[in-house]
Amino acid sequence: MTGATAIDEAEALRRILDIAAALLRAEDVGPEDHFLALGGDSLLAPMLARKIEGVTGTRPALADIFSSSFKDLAKIVASRTPNG
């Protein structure tokens, strides 16, 4: 962990969407979108996980990145963040 403070689900989602849009070079990334459907792959997934950890203090599992919408990923991250 990076020592990040508690983050709620809405803030986690906002941050994840910002990171995903930049990483995937996509303009319209929404809560119901999935990483793989937007062109994500096994090379980008660890980068996404590290970037999410950098802003939330929690690194999501690659399986969660591959199988979850960004909204569901935010729920997972928020639930695992200290005091989240």
Secondary structure as the mmCIF struct_conf table of DSSP 4:
data_model
#
loop_
_struct_conf.conf_type_id
_struct_conf.id
_struct_conf.beg_label_comp_id
_struct_conf.beg_label_asym_id
_struct_conf.beg_label_seq_id
_struct_conf.end_label_comp_id
_struct_conf.end_label_asym_id
_struct_conf.end_label_seq_id
HELX_RH_AL_P HELX_RH_AL_P1 GLU A 9 LEU A 24
TURN_TY1_P TURN_TY1_P1 ARG A 25 ARG A 25
BEND BEND1 GLU A 27 GLU A 27
TURN_TY1_P TURN_TY1_P2 PRO A 31 GLU A 32
STRN STRN1 HIS A 34 HIS A 34
TURN_TY1_P TURN_TY1_P3 PHE A 35 PHE A 35
HELX_RH_3T_P HELX_RH_3T_P1 LEU A 36 LEU A 38
TURN_TY1_P TURN_TY1_P4 GLY A 39 GLY A 39
TURN_TY1_P TURN_TY1_P5 SER A 42 LEU A 43
HELX_RH_AL_P HELX_RH_AL_P2 LEU A 44 THR A 56
BEND BEND2 GLY A 57 GLY A 57
HELX_LH_PP_P HELX_LH_PP_P1 ARG A 59 ALA A 61
HELX_RH_AL_P HELX_RH_AL_P3 LEU A 62 SER A 67
BEND BEND3 SER A 68 SER A 68
STRN STRN2 SER A 69 SER A 69
HELX_RH_AL_P HELX_RH_AL_P4 PHE A 70 ARG A 80
BEND BEND4 THR A 81 THR A 81
TURN_TY1_P TURN_TY1_P6 PRO A 82 ASN A 83
#
